[in-house]
Amino acid sequence: MQLVLERALCHFLHVDREFVRCQASSRTDAGVHARQLFVEFRSPRELDEGKFVRFTNRLLPDDVAVHSLRQVTADFNVRYTLGKIYTYDVHTDRRKDVFVSRYRKAHPEPLDVSRMRSACERFVGEHDFRLLSEWTSRPDDVSASTIRRVFDVRVVEIDGGLRIVVHGAGFLHKMVRNIVGVLLSVGEGSLSDDDVSLLLRAGDDDDAVREQRRMKAKFKVAEGRGLTLRRVFLPGDHDDVYFE
């Protein structure tokens, strides 16, 4: 997305790409979707919002759209967010639906929704997600941490399936997809609530490591296509939380 957006901006602003660099409020894996994403860039001149939105959208592919434009202060940083909401849609109907296959993960096997909802509570709060992410630390990064705060996790029913909603202060690489994979295994009966708590402890002693490896073998990281970034909360954002 960054490449096509920067190309559109260069065309609209009549500048070379070296003068336009976009910084987004979040990065998404291949196959992941975003309903809301803030992007920061510097413009060499004042821009009219209506004209900018209309002409930029003409230059973008059908699966990328600009909705609005706002001017920010010099100290603004789009990466300083207060939280994000991701949703993951699972198609549980045994009948294949070609109209939703791009945005949902097919899971025709029966799922125990009550067990999944009970396990959701184990993720709420501050936990170590080292085992439920693809986190790698640079040797010179002394501030790196795998501790993340999750505000809420819930499972809601949608037409033909389920939606897993995850609201947190920040996320590690593939953290949400790991959470979804765990919840699906809980719904299948392969993992219990206590297994979820074990995966969030990230212990280093030999017995704990062996047990955690056994737990990790019981679930798969969910595919990217069912995941959507729904909401990004910036400082001063007081809108209601999305939980549809």
N, C-alpha and C positions, 0 to 999 in steps of 0.2 A: 504494500500500500504506500509506503514512504516514497518509493521510486515514482509511481504514477502521479502522486500528489505533488511532488517536487517538480516534475516535468510540467504539470498543468500550471503551477505557480510561475514557473519561468516563462511559459508562453504568455500568461496573462500580464506579468510585470515587465516583460521584454528585457529579461536579464539572463545571464548565463547561470547554469546550475550551481557553480561555485559560490554564487552570492545568495543562494536560497538553501537553507538547511532546516528541515522540520524536526521538531522534538515532540514526541507524543507522550500522553499521560500514562500509557501502558503499552507493552509489547505483547503480541499474541503469537501463538504457534501456528504453523501451517494448518489450514482447515478450520481454525477457530474464527468465530464471527464477532462483530462488535456492533451493538445498537447505539452506543454513545462512546465517543472518543474525542478528547480535546487535543488539539495540535497547535504548537506554538511556532511562529516564524517571524522574521523581521522583514518589514517592507520598506523600500526606499522612498515611498510616498504615501500620502493619505489615501485610504481606500473607501469607496462607497459600498456599504454592505450589500444592498440589493443587486447592484451591478456585479460585484465580486461573486456572490453566490450563483447568480444566473450563468455567467460566462464560465466560471470554473467548472460547474457541473457539466457543461457542454463538452469540456475537454477530458472529463473523467470517464472511465469505463462504467458500465451499468451497475456493477456491484460496489461502487464507491460513491458517496454523496456528501456534499458540504451543506450544512443546514443553516449556519449562522456565522457571523464574524463579530469579534469584539476587540477593542483596544485595551491593553493591560498596562500596568505600571512597570517601570524599569526593573523592579526587584521581583517581579512575578516569575515563578518557575513552575511549569505545567506538571512537573514530576512530583511536586509536593502536594500529595493528595491526602484527604482525611480517611478515605476508604473506597472500596469498590464492591460491586455486586456482580457475581457471575451466576448464570443459570446453565443447567445441563439438562437437555430434553432427551428422554428415553421413550422409544416407541415400543409399547408392550403388546400391541394388538398383533395377533398371529397373521393377520392379513397384511401383505406388503402394501405400503402407500408410497407411490413414486413421487408425490408432491411434497413429502416431508423428509425424504431419505437424505437430502443434503444437510438437513439441520437437526436430525435426530439420530441417535444410536439405536439400532434395532436390538431388542432384547425380548424375544417371544417367550422365554422361559418364565414360569410363575415367580413372582416376587412377593415376599411378606412385607407389606408396607408398614405395618405396625412395628415390626422389628427394626426397619430402617429408620423410622421416626424416633424410636428409642435411642438408637445409636447416634443420631444427630446431636444429641445433648452432650456426648463425650467430646465433640470437637470444639464446643463453645468455651471461650477463655483463652489464656495464653498457654501455648504448648510448643514443644520442639517438633518441627515438621521435617527434620533431617531425613527420616525414613519414608516420608510421604511427599517426596519432591525429587527433582534432579538437580540438587544443589551442589555446586562446586565452589570452593573457596580459593582465592588467589593467596599465595604465600605472604604477600605484602599487605593484605587486607585484614588489619587487626580488628576492625569493627564488624566484620562479617558475623552474622548470627542467623540461625535457623529458627529462632523463636518468633512466632507470629501470633497476633491476637485475632480471634474469630468472634464476631459479634452474634451471629446467628446462622444456623444451618437448618433447613427444613425441606420436607418432601411434600409437594402438592400434586393433586391429580389434574391432568389436562386431558383434552379430547384425544383418546387413543393412546394415552401413556402417562408418564410421570415427569415432573419437573423438579430437579434438585436445585435449591437456591442457597448460595453461599455468600454471606456478607462479612467482609473482614477489613482490617486496617491496611493490610498489604499481603502479597502472595509471592511465594517462591515459584521457580520454574516447574510447571506441571503439578503444582500443589493441589489445585482444584480437581484436576483429572484423577489424581491419586485418591482424593476424598471420595469422588464419585465411584471409583473402582472398589473401594472398601465398602461403601454403602450397598452397592449391587451385590457384593459377596455376602454381606449381612442378610440382604433380602433373599438370597438363594439358600441361606443356612450354613454357609462355609465358615463364616466368622461370627463371633459373639460381641456383645458390648465390651466385655473385658479384654477381648483381643484388640479392639480399637484402642483402648486405653494403653495397652502394652506397646502398640506401635507409636504412640505419642510420647513415650517416655525416653526413647532413644538411649538406653543404657549402654555402657561400654564393657561391662564384665562379660566373661565368656558365656555363662549360662544365658544371660539376657540376649546376647547377640545371636546365639543359636536359636532361641525361641522366636526372636524377631524375624530371623530368616525364614523360619517355618511359617510364620504368619504372612510374610510377604509373598510366599509361594502360593497362597490361597486366593490371591486377587490379582487382577490385571489392571494396568493403567487404562482409563477410559480413552477412547478415540477422541481426536480433536473436533470432529465435525458436529458433535452434539453440544459443544460449549459456546456460550455467547457472553461477552462482556456487556452487561445491561446498563450499568450505572457507574459513574465516576464522581466522587464527592470532592469538590474543591473547597478551600477555606472560604467561609461565608455562605456556603450552600446549605440552606435550611429546608429544602423540599422533603416531602414525605419519602420514606424508604419504600422501594419497589419490592413487592412480594407477590405479584400476580402469578 
